């Protein structure tokens, strides 16, 4: 059974930082592309950043230069370091795992709120 469990969300002031973590189980982690998506109230879910099995990263334009995705294959974890947070970064952040032919898996999400 595949499980993706996010942690690290919370309330932070504008300009602050948070680090999200996602622990995976039930998959051959090092073969999957891992990613973070977010969904703000009333908006569609959007890609924040992803990292391939080979370590290639891709991120949304709105977070470039502020957010960094990384993975630890030995621990089966993926991280999202978020710096210089803005109010518009508020939303539920979801961990995602995808692999061609095997589909896409989602975590339950963790709330990030950026507010003074």
N, C-alpha and C positions, 0 to 999 in steps of 0.2 A: 504494500500500500504506500503510495507516494504521499509524503507530507512536506509542506513548506511552512515554516513557522517564523513569522517576523517578530522583531522586537526593536525597541529603541525609540519609538515615537514619543511624542509629548508636546508640551507647550513651550515655546521659545520666543524670545523677543526678536524683532527685526534686527538683522545684522548678526544674529547668533548662529550657532552650529549645532548639528545633531548628527549622530551616526546610527544608521539603521543596520540591523543584522538579519540574515535569513538563514535558518538551519534547514538543510534538506535531508530527507531519508527516503529510502525505497527506490532510488535511481542510481545509476552509475554516473555520479555527479560530474566527473571530469569530462564526460562526453556530451554534456548538455550545455546549450547557451542559456545563461542566466540573466535575468533582467529585473528592473524595477519600473513599475508603472504607477501612475497616480490618477485619482479621480476627485475633482473638486465638486462641491454641490452644484447640481444643475448642468454639469459638463460631462463630456465623454471621457472615458479612460484614455490616458495618453502615455506614450513611452517617455520615461525619464532617462534611463540609460540601460545598456546591456553589454555583456561581455561574453565573447565566444569561448568555446572550449580551448582554443589556442591563445586566448588572452587579448584578442582584438576588442576594442571598446567602441561604442557608439552612443551618443547622447543627444537629447533634444536641444534645439537651439536656445531655449529659454534657460537652460541650466549649464550650458557650456562655460567653463572657467570657474564655476562655483561648486559643482557636484563632481565627485569621483567615485566610480564603481571599481570594486576589486573582488577577487575571489581567493579562497583558500581551499584547494582541492583536498588536502589531507584532512581538513576538518569538515568538509562538505558544507562550506558556508560562503555566502556572498554578502558584501557590505556596500553601503552607500554613505559616503562622507558628504555631508551637506554643509556648506559654508555660506556666509553672507546671505542668510535666508531672508526672504521677502514675504509679505503678506500673501502674495499670489502663489506661493509655494504650498499654501494650506491645502490639505486634502487627505484622503486615505491612500496610503502607499502600499502597493501589492508586490510581493515577490513572484516572479514568473520563471518557469523553466520550460524550454522548448527544445525539441529534437525532431528532425525530419523523419516522418514515418511513425513517430511515437506520440505526436500531439503536443499539447500545451497544458501545463499544470499551474495552478494558482494557489497562493496562500490566502489566509483569511483577511489580511490587511492590518495596518497599524496607522492610527491617526496622527497626523502632524499638523499642529496649529501654530501659526506664526502671528503673534499679536502682542501689542504693548499693553 
